[in-house]
Amino acid sequence: MIKTVSRYQPLIVGLAVVVGFGLGGWWLRAQYTRDLGSEWRTDFSQTLTPLSEFVPVAERDALRPIDHPRWEPAARVTWLGERSPVIVVRLAESARAYPLAVLLHHGVVNDQIGDRPIAVTFCALCNSPLVYDRQVNGVALRFGTTGMLRHSGLILWDDQTQSWWQQLTGVALVGALAGTTLDVIPARLVGFGQFQERFPEGAVLVGDAELPPLSYGRNPYIGYDRSPQPVRYAGPVDMRLPATERVLAGLVHGQPVAYPFSVLARHGVINDVVSGWPVVAVWHAGTASALDRGKIDASRDVGSAALFSPMAAGRWLTFQRQGSLLVDEQTGSVWNLFGEATHGPLAGAVLAQHPAQPLFWFAWAAHFPHTKVYHAPWPASNSGAFELIKEGR
């Protein structure tokens, strides 16, 4: 017997599928609203990604943000070792250092330098130190941690709309501000001794003036940066690099790029061209891992890295290592790890820093799968950069 099919049956099935998905999404949002309704004012109807991607691991603000930073001059700080990693922010003629020893226990520092409200953030599971301008639509937002993870990365929240933000990208994923992206402020992760030598009068974060002191300097993630498997990460791992390989990663004119620390440490400096523009990636020893041993200052030296636009005095430069010195090949000027010329014809010049940061490869690749990874074994100078310099780019 042949079973006839109504001309409307495909339409009915299609509507059922659409309604089913709609009800499924509504049910999931209802679950969040019911389960967290007494805790959150978030508009769960506005999302850029499925709510099922968020993994609850702790209570909101289990990592209590620092809202009242307490400072000491760098020259007087004795509890940090020379290689203890600090995030350095330079704004409005000020230089401030935010130790990862402190940020490991807070996740977020809501600070203001001059008239610039900033959020200094660190996700231990992604090993991602990032600094953002926390002003949105003319309002300085206050940030904290939601207790949620996505792609193993911290999800932040703001106190104005209680939107949820991905720490690694600075994008609001859920809530009234969904789709908003925070501006990245270029910062540098270096050893405390390097900051102290360059900025002896710089300010060092030592805690929150209104919170009890914590056991700063201890790492609760012992050996994590040697682990082949990220914590709480269920997504695919880009096999071009080991999951927890440190990379210097960022966007150059919209193109995501990553420089493995294993390559950077071998060369010390890499002259490269990204999207037709010269860049220089530099690496310096002297920064300990925050995720190695139980005591951060006793951890191994993994170094630090930064990405600069190699232009000074109206000309493009290429760089090479001469022992421990970084020297440009055009004038022979000597440059320090902050991109400042300290000796030679260009003394006093400063290179513009690209907003690139050191973090784990798996975390960056999860958000930027089309990243170009630098693998080339050639030394510091390459013909592509020279050609662009000859053309006056």
Residue pairs with C-beta under 8 A, 6 or more apart in sequence:
6 12
25 50
28 50
28 51
28 52
29 44
29 45
29 51
32 40
32 44
32 51
33 44
36 42
39 60
40 60
40 162
41 161
41 162
42 157
42 161
42 162
42 163
42 164
42 174
42 175
43 161
43 163
43 174
43 175
43 176
44 51
44 174
44 175
46 174
46 175
46 176
46 178
47 173
47 174
47 178
48 171
48 172
48 173
48 174
48 178
48 179
49 150
49 173
49 174
51 174
53 150
53 151
54 148
54 149
54 150
54 155
54 164
54 174
55 148
55 149
55 150
55 232
56 147
56 148
57 147
57 148
57 149
57 232
58 145
58 147
59 147
60 144
60 145
60 146
60 147
60 157
61 144
61 145
61 147
62 145
62 147
63 105
63 106
63 107
63 108
63 144
63 145
64 106
64 144
64 208
64 211
65 106
65 107
65 108
65 109
65 110
65 142
65 143
65 144
65 145
66 102
66 106
66 108
66 109
66 110
66 111
66 205
66 207
66 208
66 211
67 110
67 142
67 208
67 210
68 208
68 209
68 210
68 211
69 109
69 111
69 205
69 208
69 209
70 205
70 206
70 207
70 208
70 209
71 96
71 203
71 204
71 205
71 206
72 203
72 204
72 206
73 200
73 201
73 202
73 203
73 204
74 97
74 192
74 195
74 196
74 199
74 200
74 201
74 202
74 203
74 204
75 196
75 200
75 201
77 192
77 196
77 204
77 206
79 206
79 216
79 217
80 86
80 99
80 101
80 192
80 204
80 217
80 297
81 192
81 193
81 288
81 296
81 297
82 191
82 192
82 193
82 194
82 196
82 286
83 191
83 192
83 193
83 286
83 287
83 288
83 297
83 299
83 301
84 99
84 100
84 101
84 191
84 192
84 217
84 288
84 296
84 297
85 99
85 100
85 101
85 189
85 190
85 191
85 192
85 287
85 288
85 289
85 290
85 296
85 304
86 97
86 98
86 99
86 100
86 189
86 190
86 191
86 192
86 195
86 204
87 97
87 98
87 99
87 100
87 103
87 120
87 122
87 129
87 131
87 187
87 188
87 189
88 95
88 96
88 97
88 98
88 187
88 188
88 189
88 190
88 195
88 199
88 338
89 95
89 96
89 98
89 113
89 118
89 120
89 131
89 185
89 187
90 96
90 338
91 113
91 114
91 116
91 118
91 185
92 113
92 114
92 115
92 116
94 113
94 114
94 202
94 203
95 195
95 198
95 199
95 202
95 203
96 111
96 113
96 202
96 203
96 204
96 205
97 192
97 195
97 199
97 202
97 203
97 204
97 205
98 109
98 120
98 205
99 192
99 204
99 205
99 216
100 122
100 129
100 189
100 290
100 296
101 216
101 217
101 218
101 290
101 296
102 109
102 205
102 206
102 207
102 216
103 109
103 120
103 121
103 122
103 129
104 122
104 124
104 219
104 220
104 290
105 214
105 215
105 216
106 208
107 121
107 122
107 123
107 144
107 145
107 154
107 156
107 167
108 119
108 120
108 121
108 143
108 144
108 145
108 156
109 119
109 120
109 121
109 205
110 117
110 119
110 134
110 142
110 143
111 117
111 118
111 119
111 120
112 118
112 140
116 133
116 135
116 185
117 133
117 134
117 135
117 140
117 141
118 131
118 132
118 133
118 134
118 185
119 131
119 132
119 133
119 134
119 141
119 143
119 156
119 182
120 129
120 131
120 187
121 128
121 129
121 130
121 131
121 132
121 143
121 154
121 156
121 167
122 128
122 129
122 130
123 153
123 154
123 167
123 168
123 363
124 220
124 221
124 224
124 290
124 291
125 149
125 152
125 153
125 154
125 221
125 224
125 230
125 231
125 232
125 233
125 363
126 152
126 153
126 154
126 167
126 168
126 359
126 360
126 363
127 225
127 244
127 246
127 290
127 291
127 358
127 359
127 360
127 363
128 153
128 167
128 168
128 357
128 359
128 360
128 363
129 187
129 189
129 357
129 358
129 359
130 167
130 168
130 170
130 184
130 187
130 357
131 184
131 185
131 186
131 187
132 170
132 182
132 183
132 184
132 185
133 182
133 183
133 184
133 185
134 140
134 141
134 142
134 143
134 158
134 182
135 141
136 158
136 177
136 180
136 182
139 160
141 158
141 159
141 160
142 158
142 159
142 160
143 156
143 157
143 158
143 159
143 165
144 156
144 157
144 159
145 154
145 155
145 156
145 157
146 155
146 156
146 157
146 164
148 155
148 164
149 155
149 232
150 166
150 173
151 168
151 233
151 235
151 363
151 366
151 367
152 230
152 231
152 232
152 233
152 362
152 363
152 366
153 166
153 167
153 168
153 363
153 366
154 167
154 168
155 164
155 165
155 166
155 167
155 173
156 164
156 165
156 166
156 167
157 163
157 164
157 165
158 165
158 172
158 177
161 175
161 176
161 177
162 175
163 172
163 173
163 174
163 175
163 176
163 177
163 178
163 180
164 172
164 173
164 174
164 175
165 171
165 172
165 173
165 182
166 173
166 367
168 359
168 363
168 364
168 367
169 181
169 367
170 181
170 182
170 183
170 184
171 179
171 180
171 181
171 182
172 178
172 179
172 180
172 181
184 355
185 355
186 353
186 354
186 355
187 357
188 304
188 306
188 337
188 338
188 353
189 287
189 304
189 357
189 358
190 284
190 286
190 287
190 304
190 337
191 286
191 287
191 288
191 304
192 204
193 286
194 284
194 286
194 287
194 337
195 202
195 204
196 202
198 336
198 338
207 213
207 214
207 216
217 295
217 296
217 297
218 294
218 295
218 296
219 290
219 291
219 292
219 293
219 294
219 295
219 296
219 299
221 291
222 292
222 293
222 294
223 291
223 292
223 293
224 231
224 244
224 291
225 244
225 246
225 289
225 291
225 292
225 302
225 360
226 244
226 292
227 244
228 242
228 243
228 244
229 243
230 237
230 243
230 244
230 360
230 362
230 363
233 243
233 362
233 366
235 366
237 243
237 362
237 365
238 361
238 362
238 365
238 369
238 371
240 365
240 373
241 247
241 258
241 260
241 361
241 365
241 373
242 361
243 360
243 361
243 362
244 360
244 361
244 362
245 260
245 261
245 262
245 360
245 361
246 260
246 261
246 302
246 358
246 359
246 360
246 361
247 258
247 259
247 260
247 261
247 358
247 359
247 360
247 361
247 364
247 373
248 258
248 259
248 261
248 264
248 281
248 283
248 305
248 306
248 307
248 356
248 357
248 358
249 256
249 257
249 258
249 259
249 356
249 357
249 358
249 359
249 361
249 364
249 368
249 371
250 256
250 257
250 307
250 354
250 355
250 356
250 357
251 257
251 355
251 356
251 368
252 274
252 275
252 277
252 279
252 307
252 354
252 356
253 274
253 275
253 276
253 277
254 275
255 274
255 275
255 372
256 364
256 368
256 370
256 371
256 372
257 272
257 274
257 279
257 307
257 356
257 371
257 372
257 373
257 374
258 361
258 364
258 365
258 371
258 372
258 373
258 374
259 270
259 272
259 281
259 305
259 307
259 374
260 361
260 373
260 374
260 375
261 283
261 302
261 303
261 305
261 358
263 270
263 374
263 375
264 270
264 281
264 282
264 283
264 303
264 305
265 283
265 285
265 303
267 283
267 321
267 379
267 380
268 282
268 283
268 321
268 326
268 380
269 280
269 281
269 282
269 283
269 319
269 320
269 321
269 326
269 380
270 280
270 281
270 282
270 374
270 380
271 278
271 279
271 280
271 310
271 318
271 319
271 380
271 381
271 382
271 385
272 278
272 279
272 280
272 281
272 374
272 382
272 384
272 385
273 279
273 382
273 384
273 385
273 388
274 372
276 388
276 393
277 309
277 388
277 393
278 309
278 310
278 311
278 316
278 318
278 385
278 388
278 389
278 393
279 307
279 308
279 309
279 310
279 354
280 307
280 308
280 309
280 310
280 317
280 318
280 319
280 351
281 305
281 306
281 307
281 308
281 356
281 374
282 305
282 306
282 308
282 319
282 326
282 337
282 339
283 303
283 304
283 305
284 303
284 304
284 305
284 337
285 301
285 303
286 301
286 303
286 304
287 301
287 302
287 303
287 304
288 296
288 297
288 298
288 299
288 300
288 301
288 302
289 296
289 299
289 300
289 301
289 302
290 296
290 299
291 299
292 299
292 300
292 302
293 299
293 300
304 337
304 358
305 358
306 337
306 339
306 353
306 356
307 353
307 354
307 356
308 339
308 351
308 352
308 353
308 354
309 351
309 352
309 353
309 354
310 316
310 317
310 318
310 319
310 328
310 351
310 385
311 317
311 351
311 352
312 328
312 341
312 346
312 349
312 350
312 351
313 346
313 349
315 330
315 389
316 385
316 388
316 389
316 393
317 328
317 329
317 330
317 331
317 389
318 328
318 329
318 330
318 380
318 381
318 385
318 386
318 389
319 326
319 327
319 328
319 329
319 335
319 380
320 326
320 327
320 329
320 379
320 380
320 381
321 327
321 380
325 334
326 334
326 335
326 336
326 337
327 333
327 334
327 335
328 335
328 341
328 344
328 346
329 381
331 344
331 345
331 346
332 344
332 345
333 341
333 343
333 344
333 345
333 346
333 347
333 349
334 341
334 342
334 343
334 344
335 341
335 342
335 351
336 342
338 350
339 350
339 351
339 352
339 353
340 348
340 349
340 350
340 351
341 347
341 348
341 349
341 350
364 371
365 371
376 382
